[in-house]
Amino acid sequence: MSRPPTARRVLAVIPARGGSKGVPAKNLAAVGGVPLVVRAVRECRAARHVTDVVVSTDDPAIADVARRAGAEVVLRPAALSGDTASSEAAVLHALDVHEDTHGAPVGVVLLVQCTSPFLRSDDVDAVAAAVVEGRADTAVTVAPFHGFLWRDGEVGPDGPHPAGTAGGHGVNHDKSVRPRRQDRPQDLLETGAAYAMDAAGFRTHRHRFFGRTEPVRTDPARVLEIDDPHDLARARALAPLLDADRPGVLPTAADLDAVVLDFDGTQTDDRVLIDCDGREFVAVHRGDGLGIAALRRSGLKLLILSTEQNPVVAARARKLRVPVLHGVDRKDLALKQWCDEQGIAPERVLYVGNDVNDLPCLALAGWPVAVANAHDAVRGAARAVTTLPGGDGAIREIAGWILGPSLDSLPR
């Protein structure tokens, strides 16, 4: 990647400790199929002004994931890993360790929070540029905010309430006057996503705001901080929409060694017809069969994995000439064992699912994919979501992602 010439190193520090009470293992939680810490590392590495990316952590699992994502890791001491430790303290420690390790001074240091899942590299670049280019000593990502803020209490902005009138009062407005939005001063909401500081000034002040601070506007649609399970659920529901324009969101053949397919709800529409003798019938899509045949001919390993012990599953697998494991209680254990037997790393597997019993496999696979009509939790855990529903060509669509124009040119 080409970077602008600069005499100053720009270090992005991502604090990611292991202890989290609101959302256990929060920094490893997947949004759009990608752990939060990995999402932050990728955006920092893609920022043109950033020269180095460090993850500060006390957790071996986070350290391993961060290294594999391309970050340098600084293991922070226990004194900086508790609930009361400040982000500034973690950044100062990472800054010291990084400079001691590399023997080169850092000119600008960034604090980047991986709990803001929809941070973009452009946001990181913008806060860095404000300090690198000398316009400010510090910078912060903000979003335009037009709401009326209220606060409970006896004292308002003009002093104590008159007797008998205690209650809520306006923080950024006079509650007796309701001006139109266009007539009010523009308020800016701190997003909590990214901060930039002149490194020397940060060492002196030991705080993220000093001197002249430049607010850097970001897209309010992408402002979300994950503090509790409800925030995480919202992020996972939004990921298919907000990640849709990200480069590399769809896998190619170079990313994969294997494709593993659930059956009911992915290769079918999840309905079962039962005749008077109890025999079951399902409908499949011919386009899916063509896509699976093309994937098989491309050399990728294929597997159908289903919890149902059903002759229909076995018959379809024979027709497609694809190995099948069905009647499986723990699909994730079966998938892991199959990967071991095939000598395939799980991160090189694309797994397609539609319902909650697929979630453990989606967490194991490097490329978790949901069909369009999948359960919300499955869509949120996926790195990519098809535009077509299960049983209506979704697998053919995935084959098109992987094989591109070569899909229709492979020998039949």
Stockholm file with secondary structure:
# STOCKHOLM 1.0

chainA/1-412         MSRPPTARRVLAVIPARGGSKGVPAKNLAAVGGVPLVVRAVRECRAARHVTDVVVSTDDPAIADVARRAGAEVVLRPAALSGDTASSEAAVLHALDVHEDTHGAPVGVVLLVQCTSPFLRSDDVDAVAAAVVEGRADTAVTVAPFHGFLWRDGEVGPDGPHPAGTAGGHGVNHDKSVRPRRQDRPQDLLETGAAYAMDAAGFRTHRHRFFGRTEPVRTDPARVLEIDDPHDLARARALAPLLDADRPGVLPTAADLDAVVLDFDGTQTDDRVLIDCDGREFVAVHRGDGLGIAALRRSGLKLLILSTEQNPVVAARARKLRVPVLHGVDRKDLALKQWCDEQGIAPERVLYVGNDVNDLPCLALAGWPVAVANAHDAVRGAARAVTTLPGGDGAIREIAGWILGPSLDSLPR
#=GR chainA/1-412 SS CCCCCCSSEEEEEEECCSCCSSSTTGGGCEETTEEHHHHHHHHHHHCSSCCEEEEEESCHHHHHHHHHTTCEEEECCGGGSSTTCCHHHHHHHHHHHHHHHHCCCEEEEEEECTTCTTCCHHHHHHHHHHHHTTSCSEEEEEEEECCCCEECSSEETTEECCTTCCSCEESSSCTTCCCCGGGSCCEEEEEEEEEEEEHHHHHHHCSSCCSSEEEEECCGGGCCCCCSHHHHHHHHHHHHHHTTTSTTCSCCGGGCSEEEECCTTTTSCSCCEECTTCCEECCCCHHHHHHHHHHHHTTCEEEEEESCCCHHHHHHHHHHTCCEEESCSCHHHHHHHHHHHHTCCGGGEEEEECSGGGHHHHHHSSEEEECTTSCHHHHHHCSEECSSCTTTTHHHHHHHHHHGGGGGTSCC
#=GC SS_cons         CCCCCCSSEEEEEEECCSCCSSSTTGGGCEETTEEHHHHHHHHHHHCSSCCEEEEEESCHHHHHHHHHTTCEEEECCGGGSSTTCCHHHHHHHHHHHHHHHHCCCEEEEEEECTTCTTCCHHHHHHHHHHHHTTSCSEEEEEEEECCCCEECSSEETTEECCTTCCSCEESSSCTTCCCCGGGSCCEEEEEEEEEEEEHHHHHHHCSSCCSSEEEEECCGGGCCCCCSHHHHHHHHHHHHHHTTTSTTCSCCGGGCSEEEECCTTTTSCSCCEECTTCCEECCCCHHHHHHHHHHHHTTCEEEEEESCCCHHHHHHHHHHTCCEEESCSCHHHHHHHHHHHHTCCGGGEEEEECSGGGHHHHHHSSEEEECTTSCHHHHHHCSEECSSCTTTTHHHHHHHHHHGGGGGTSCC
//
